[in-house]
Amino acid sequence: GRHPYNGNTSVQYYLSQSGGAAGNGSHKKIYLIREHGNAEVYHSQEIRPGDTLYVPESRRSMMISILGPISTVVTMISTIVIISINLGK
């Protein structure tokens, strides 16, 4: 969410104002997008008015969101194969 700049330059302060990084957020790589659009990986730089913090989704979370549906499809296909084999007997 958007939060007014209040002179506090702590990333943790602004993240906590938004409820913290979500459970699926990458805590290792936070991006600082400057007012004029320049993006950089955050490494304790000063937060200034107009800056945006971006916390991308973690790789683990992305893999889970990809593998979940694949697992469901594989389970359905294997069930169909097993039923077909049993009906053929």
Secondary structure, 3 states (H helix, E strand, C coil): CCCCCCCCCCHHHHHHHCCCCCCCECCCCCEEECCCCCEEECCCCCCCCCCEEECCECHHHHHHHHHHHHHHHHHHHHHHHHHHHHHHC
